[in-house]
Amino acid sequence: MQTDRDIKAIWNQVVDQVKHKVIHPTLWRALEAAVPVLVDDGQFVVGFGPTDYHMSGLLVSSDHKNAIESALRELTGQTFTIRILEGTTLQDWQNLKAKEQQLAAMRDAAYQKRQAEAALAKSWEGLLEIVGRRYANMPLRTLPQARAKYIREIIPIISETMDVLMPDGQPVDEVTERSLARVLDKVGTVTEVPSALIAIELQRYREK
């Protein structure tokens, strides 16, 4: 399955097999429009050009995806995940992988930064300091979209600090609750958002 010819031949067989199993003319057209690009790390990558990309969602809906992956397994004896690409060339795939790697690196860096800041906040006073410093260092902090970004970034830091200062299974006293409230009040004050709404966002984040 290493050559373009092999991949195209297998995809043509997959299309025929799925057509026999799933009566869905719109799906058939989407399968015919899909261009097999390559196999990469257990993924069978098929692409769509700009005019056909709107049909790509049909291939990844639950039932259709299962039918396609089942056909791939029957025809090749291997398990593949169908992967949709916006584009039809190897270069398009390489560009997408480069973007994904960059995003993953940014997420890792952001996580490490949050972890480091949470470690510094060994007390509620330390967390208050971080809350204020993060806001003071944020560019364009008077703009509503900047404040929204600040809230999204500070909530995980508060949550991770809570894991340290409010361990599960241990009773939470009034002093601790009031200390957390001070932090939420601080976030609410600098962003001009009611602290109760900040508390709701924090709860939602911790319930994920």
Secondary structure, 3 states (H helix, E strand, C coil): CCCHHHHHHHHHHHHHHHHHHCCCHHHHHHHHHCEEEEEECCEEEEEECCCCHHHCHHHHCHHHHHHHHHHHHHHHCCCCEEEEEECCCHHHHHHHHHHHHHHHHHHHHHHHHHHHHHHHCCCHHHHHHHHHHHHHCCCCCCCHHHHHHHHHHHHHHHHHHHHHHCCCCCCCCHHHHHHHHHHHHHHHHHHCCCHHHHHHHHHHHHHC
